[in-house]
């Protein structure tokens, strides 16, 4: 994609054109994006909405949608932007809509996230839990048994996530299921259970990722896993590929780093080219997004107010996204 015409954008900004949505012909267009309840997602969504509305003069609309609906929506015209693309988790959608159909584009600019299993640091220190294999110890499993059935509870995600299936395979192949069992529930219930455990000094282990707000809020540490060296430790078969995916998969190492990007419908490049160019130019980083997530979920700040304050405090970085 071509870079912004700096002279044009500078002139528009100088004239106040980009902020005069009431008199702009662009204001008739509404830019539609997906919405998700996760704090880091809310933060990036708020960033995009503030920039698109206040700097470029468009209206925006955000509607709840899972990844399947978001990609299909960009393909059909129901959505213009996917706020938070995680790879390799969404590889199947990228293959279908970016590589094969060519109706979706993703930014070359990205930042690196991570995922694994985490626990409160105070509990981990008390019980000398440092690696994922420590969870197999009977005395450790007892401290994370929340339902009293004699087995430790490990939150692996919610039903339907690719990561949840990944964690099912991992916990089996790490040898954890003799003394532990899976717990599936929505993130909201997970966060509540984690908060209760931390406040009462109890053990808790669950799937975690960065960026997310829980690190600073609850003092978590990530458990060590064998390094993913690309030498055959990862063979995850998906449900689409094989109905016996669980039996035919094997994972004995950590997840690969996550590449996190913004995506948009190719049609947006015609509908609103400045918006598409902005999506291609935004460069985020894990520390900033983690801080945003904490301020939204931990400090309870309004996403748009928080983002507006951040934009005001970081004018050079934001202006660079507009080619200024």
N, C-alpha and C positions, 0 to 999 in steps of 0.2 A: 504494500500500500504506500502511496506517495506521502511524504511528510507534509505537515501543515505549510501553507504559503505564509511565511512569517510576516511579510509585509502586509498581506491582506488581514491576517488576524490582528496584528498590532494596530492597524488602522481602525478596524471594527471596535477593538477595545477602547481606543482613544476617543472614538465617537460615542462611546456608550452603547453601541448597537447591540452588543451581545447581551446586555442586561435589560434591554427594553422589549421584553416579551410582548407587551400589549400592542406595540406597533410593528412587531416583526411578522413577516409572512411565515416564518418558521413556527410561530406559536400555534398554528392550526394543527400541527402534527403532535401526536402523543407518542412518546417513546415508552414501550412496554418491556418490563423485565420481570424475572421470577423473584419470588419472595420465599425466604426460609426463616425459621425461628432461631437459628443458631446465632449467637452474639457476633462472631466474626463476620458472618454473612450479612447481618443487619448493618454492621459498620460499613462494609464496602457498598452495600446497597444505598445507604444514606449518602456516602461520598458521591456516588454516581448521580443520584437524584439532585443533590445540591449543585453539582457542577453543570449538569445538563440544563437544569431549570434557570439557575442564576447567572451562569456564564454564557450559555448558548441560546437561552430563550425558548426552549421547548417545554411542553408539559410532560410529566412522567406518570406512569401507573405501574404499580407492583402487585402481582397476583401470586398466591401460593401455587407452587408447582414442584413436583419432584423432578429428578434429572430427566427421566423419560419424557415427561410432559414438557419440560423446558426445551429440550432438543427438538421434539416433534413440533412444538410451537414456533421455534425459529424457522423450521422447515416450511411450515404452513403460513406463516405471517402473523400468528397470534402473539408471538414474542419477538422482540428486537434484540434483547441482550440476555445472556446467561451471566449472572453476577460472579459466580465462584466455581470455576471448573477445576476439579482435582484429577490429576493423572498420576498413576495409571488406573485409578478406580473407574474412570469414565472412558476407558479406551474403546470399549465397544461402541459407544455413542459417537466418539470422534471418528472411528473407522467408517461408520455408516453415513454420518451427516457431513463431515469435513472431507474425508478422503474419497468416498464413493459418490455421494449425491452432490457434493460441492455447494450446499446451501448454507453452510455455517462456516465461520472463520474464527480462529482463536489467536490471541495476541502472542507474538514472539516474546514479549516481555513477561516475566514470571518471577515468582520467588519460591523458595524451597520450604516445604513443611515436612512434618514427620508424624509417625504414629507408632503406638506400641501399647504396653500395659503399664499402668501407674498405680501408686499407692501413697497415702499420707506419709511424709518423711518421718514423723515422730513414731508412727507404728513400725515402719520399716527399720528404723534404727533400733527400736526396742527389741525386735525379734530377729535382728541380723538378716534381714531380707534385702538382698542386693540384685539377684538375678531371677529370671523367670523360673528357673528350676527350683529355687527355694520354696516356691508355692507347693511343691509336691511333698514337702516335709509334713508329716501328720500334725505336729504341734503348731505349725503355721496355719494349715488349713482350718484347724479348729477355731482360730481367732477370726476367720472371715466367714464363719457359718452363721448366717443371719436368720435362717428359718428353723434351726434346731434339728435338722435331719442328719447331722453327723458329717456333712460334707461342706467344704468351703464354697462360697458363691463368688464366681468371677463374671462380671458384666462384660459381655462380648459385643454389645451393640443392640440395635433394634432389628426386628425381622425385616428382611428385604434389602438390607445394606450388603454390598459386595464385601465390605470389611467384616461384617458379622460372619459370613461364611468363611472368610480367611481366618478369623479368630477361632472358629470351630475346629478347623483343620490344625491350626497351630497348637492349641491347647491339648489336642489329642496326641500330636506328634512330639510335643515336649514332655509327654508322660504325666500330665497334670490331672487327668480325669479319674485316677484311682481314688484320690482324696478330695476332689473338687468337682463341681458341676457348673454348667453354663447358666447364666441369667440373661434373659433378653427383656428389654423394656425400652421405652422411649427415653431420649436424652433428658427430658424434664424430670422424669421419675428417677433417673440415674443421678442427676445433680442433687436432688433432694435427699436421696439415700446417702450420697457422699458427704453432704453437709452434715447430716445427722451423725454419721460415723465420726467425722472429724471433731464435731462439737462435744461428743461423748467419749472421745479417746478410744474408739473402736477401730478394728481393722477393716480395710476396704481395698479391693483390687478391681480395676476395670480398664477397658479399652480407653485410650486417650490419644489426643492428637494436638499438634501445634500448627497454626495458632488456635488457642482457645483461652477462655478466661479463668479456668480453674487453677492454673499453675500458681499464680500469685494469691488467689482467693483462699486456697486450701493447703498451700505448701506441699505440693506433690513432687515425687521423684519418679523417674521412669526406670523400670526394671531392665537390667541388661539382658540382651539376647545375642545369640551368635550372629556374627557379621554376615550380611548378605554379599557373598563374594562372587555371585554369578556362576558358581561352579556346580550347579545342580541341586542346590538346597531348596529351590522354590519351584514347585510344580502345582499350580492352582488351576484346576479344571472348573470351568463355570457351569452353571445349570443349563445355559443355552447350548453348551457343547455336549453335555453328557448327563443323562438323568442320574447316573451313579457318580456324580461329581465328588461327593464326599469320600467315597471309598477309593476313588481313583486319583485323589489329590494327595500331595505330600509337601509339607512346609516345615523346615527345620532351622529357619533363620529369620532374622528381622525383616520387616517390610522395607522395600526400597523407599528412598526419599520421595515425597510428593511434590509434583510440579503443579503450582497453583496459578491459574490464569483467568482472564476475562474472555468471554466469547460473544459473538454477535451474528445475527442473520446477515448473509451476504447482501440481502435486499436493502439493509440499512445503509450500505455504501451509496445507494442511489437515493433512498428516501431522506436521509439526513447525513450527508458525507462528513460534516464536521464532527458529529457525534461518533461515527465509526472511527474517524481518525483519532479522536480523543481516547476511545477504548483501546486503540492500538498503542497509544503513547504512555498510558498510565503505568508507572513502575512502583509497585508496593514492596514491602519487606516484612519478614515474619515478626520482628520486634514491634514495629508500628501497629500491625494488625492485632497482635496479641494484646498490646496496651489498649487499643480501641475496644476489644472484646471485654477486657476486664472493666473498663470504665462503664460499659453498657450493662453488663450482667453483675459485676461485683459492686460498683459504686452506684449503680442505678441511674446513670445519666441518660437523658433523652438522646437517641442516636443522632438526630439531625443537629441538635444544639451542640453536641460534643464535636461532631465533624465540622460544623461551621467555625467553632473556636479553633480547631486544629488547622483548618484552611487559613484562617486569619494569622495564625502563628507561623505558618510555613509558606509564605507567598512565593519565594523563588522556586521551591520544589513544585508547587502547583502550576505556576506560570510555565515551567519547562514542559509540562504535559500539553500545553497549548502552543508550543513552539516559540515561546517568547524568551 
